């Protein structure tokens, strides 16, 4: 989902198309909310499918992510927003592994990477989650503050959604198994998706090797503006 994303979109797409994964098996759908900058100009330089989102917003019933997921053709659907960078060339390969070993896995996430070149606010958000006010109920926050809640298996942590309280997760840097994605009625909001997957008694895996860099904010004022924006929207 994109909206005025010229600052980060090129790097985001370059990382996706640099993956050590068959290019003919990667489908990238850009759902744009009406960008007036160079977002679409940048997107057209890559082999992507572009659809326009008249509703502008990315999260919610029938919004951008929902629209993109509805037309996706693959067996797995990954959500990576314009300001998110998948790191390394084996991100896709690493993320998909549990799907082929455990049929109850419905969703797989990647941990946020703490980048030293980031401003201190963004480093902090990468450690405890992009919404620091909700770290007690977010997956990113609990991975750092309460890791004992997760079972470790090789390069992954397992969170049994049927046995534990649903955590806020499932948006950027997560891959859904299409079979389960369709059963929950597609994408609405991250926390709603997780609750619905929990009702299906499924599992969530978190990769310890595949990392995501979320260019959330440039400073503390930017964080306050972003939280106010989302609070007003919801």
N, C-alpha and C positions, 0 to 999 in steps of 0.2 A: 504494500500500500504506500503510495507516494502523495506528497503535497508540499510544494516548494522545497524540493530536496536536492537542489543543484550542488550544494556544498559537499554532500557525502555519497550521492547515488553512483557516481562513476567508480569510486573505490569499492562500493558495495557489490556492484555487478562484476567488476574485474575479478574480485575474489571468488565469486560464484563460478565464473567461467574459467578460472584457473585450477579448478578442482581436478584431482586425479581420479576422474570418473568419466564414463562414456558420455560424450557431449550429446549424442542422439537420445539419451535417456534423461536429459535434464530439460524440463519445460519451465520457463520463467514467465510469469504473468505479472504485468505491471497494472495496478488499479489506481488511476490517478484521480484525485479529488478536485481538479481544476487548477493546476499549477500555472502561474503566469510567468515564472522564471524560465530557466533553461532545462528544467527537469525532463520534459518530453524530448527535447533536442538531444540530450545525453542518452536517454533510453533507446532512441531510434538507432543509435550506433551499435547496439547489441542485438542479437537475434531473439528478441523478446516479443511477447504478445501484449499489446497495450489495449486496455479497455478504460472507458471513462466512467467515473463514479459520480453521478449527479447529486448524490446525497452528501458528498464531500468527506464525511467522517470515515475513519477506518474500522473502529470497533462498534459493535452493536448489531442488532437484528437487521439483516439485509444491507449492511454497510460494506465498506471496501473489502475487508478480508473475507467476508461471507460471499461476496460476488466473485472473488477470485477462486475461492475453494469450490464454488459451484461448477465452474467450467474446467477445473483441473482434471487431467486425464490419467495421472500416474497412480500407482498403488500406494504412494506415500505423499503427504503434503507438508511442505516446510514453510513456515512463516518467518520471513526476514525483512524487517522494515528498512526504509531507506537510510537510516542512521545506525544500522547494525552491520558489523563486518564479521563474516565467518573467518576464523584464523587457521592458517595451515592449508595444505593442499589435499588433506585426507579427511576433512570435516564430514563430508557426506558418507564416506565409507565407514568411518568410526561410528557415526550416529546410527546407521542402519543395522549394525550387527545384532543387537538383541531381538529385533523383529523376527529374525530367522531362527532364533533359539528358544523363544518363549511365546507361545500363541496368545497369552493373556496380556502381552504388552500392547498398550493402545497409544502411548505417547512417549517420546524421548526428548529430553532437554539437554542443553549444554550450559556449563557454568560460565559466568561472566569472567573475563580476564581483567586483572588489575594491571594497567599499562603505566609504567613509570613516567612516560612523557605526558600523560594526562594531567590536567589541573587537579588539585587536591580534592575538590568536591566530586569530580567524576571518579576518581580513584575510590573514594569512600562509597559512592553509590554502586560501584562495581563489586565492592566487597559485601555489602549488606542488602543490595537490591535497589532498583531505580526509584522506589518509593520508600524512603527511610522511615516514614511515619507508619508504615504497615509491615515492617520487617518481622514482627511477631507472627504474621500470617502469610508471608510470602515465601516461596520456595527458596529464593536466593538468600533471604535473611536466615532461614532455618538451616540451610546448608552450612552457614558459618557459626551460628549461635547454638545449634542443637543437632549436631551431626549424628548423635547416637540414635536418632529416630530413623535413620536410614540403614539398610542392610548393604554391606559392601560385597560386590561380586566382580572380581577382576578389575577392569577399568571403569566399572559403573557402580552407582549407588541405586538401590531399589526402594521405591516408596509404594507400598501396597495401598492403593486408593480405597479398597473395600474395607480395610481394617483401621485406617487412621483418618484423622480429620482432613478434608480436602484443603490444600494450600493454594494460594493465588499463584497461578503459573499457566503456561500454555500459549504464550503469545510469541515474542521474538526469540528465534533460535530454537524452536520446538518443531519436531516432526511428528505428524499424526499418521497412524495406519488408516488408509482410506476406508477400510471395512468398518472400523469403529467411528470414524469421523462422520460417515453417513448415518450410522445408527443414532448418533446424538443430534442429528438434524443439521449438521454443518456448524460453521463458526458463528458464535454470537459475541461473547466476551470471554476472556481467558478464564476467570473464576467460574463462570457458568459452565464452560466446557468441562472443567475438571470435576465439578459436582456431578455432571451427567455421566462422565466416564466412571466415576466412583460407583454410581448406581448399577453400572454394568459389571462391577466387581473386576476391574482391570488393574494393571500395574503401570507405574511410571518409572522409567529408568532415567538416570542423569549421567551423562558421560563425564569422566574425569580427564579425558584426553582432548576431546573436541571442545574448543573454547570460542566464545563470542565476545567481540568488543562492541559495547554500546556507547556511542558518542552522545551521551544523554544531554549534558549541559556544559556551558563554558565557565560558569561561576555560580555562586550561591543565589544571586538575584535571578539567574536563569532558571534555577530549580524552583524558586517560589512562583515565578511566572507560569512555569509548566504545570505545577500542581494546581494553581488557581484556574488555569485554562481547563484542565480535566475535571476539576471539581464543579466548575460552572456547566460544563457539557453534560455531566452525569447527574 
